[in-house]
């Protein structure tokens, strides 16, 4: 199936659940489908087969489409009172836990080369359409802390751009290479309809560069290869991230402009990418403590060194 330069390798263009035809991909994903477990589904078909979320503290029910609202409900309504909730739901990445860790590591190992191919393809495409980018978040942490290697529990890769270039992504989606598309929908917002709208402090002004080839034979607990493309704005002289989740508070961070610009070359998995000028201070502002023996403090919303863990190069 091919249109506007995008070819998708899959046996069928039918939804795995209802067996009805899916819309053709045109470089930009529509709001009517979702990519889960390595294949594309009608949005309603995917979510209708999932159970509701039930708050352990008060019993309030949230539909499966509102996992973020469920997590944030507990953080705002119950955690300040000391009420117990589902710990996994307020960890920074609720997809990974002790129960599925072995499977996550297995899938990541099998897909590592494709994850690297995905971010490399994304970076090349951004450069070709005149968009300045830099590796960020977990990808930058791997490049800096792991000496250029992808972190073994990381289930995707990350790039960031400046907000003023956001519209270029959608205007040039027809130039995407075969097997990839842009998912412009975050927090229920389709950013193709409002690319110039200012970030309102809710959800995220971002999109995702997706490898839409069929990985259903591998993906059970993680994701098919994808690269998040975050956006930054300049506010009061600082760079601010247009990404808001109460459990992470990324939107409250403030990066000095000289920590990011001028960009410099950074190696990640054998490829040279553009990266922040001062990766250490960038990472410390985002995560707090960046060493290996760390735990997440949900009150201060930063990583801290695990007590009694011994010396670490990042102390």
Secondary structure, 3 states (H helix, E strand, C coil): CEECCEECCCCCCECCCCCCECCCCCCECCCCEEEECCEEEEHHHHHHCCCCEECCCCCCEECHHHHHHHHHHHHHHCHHHCCCCCHHHHCCCCCCCCCCHHHHHHHHHHHHHHHHHHHHHHHHHHHHCCCCEEECHHHHHHHHHCCCCCCCCCCCEEEEEEHHHHHHHHHCHHHCCCCEEEECEECCEEHHHCCCCCCCCCEECEEEEEECCCCCCCCCCCCCCEEEEEEEEEECCEEEECEECCCCCHHHCCEEHHHHCCCEEEEECCEEEEECCCHHHHHHHHHECCCCCEEEECCCCEEEECCCCCCCCCC
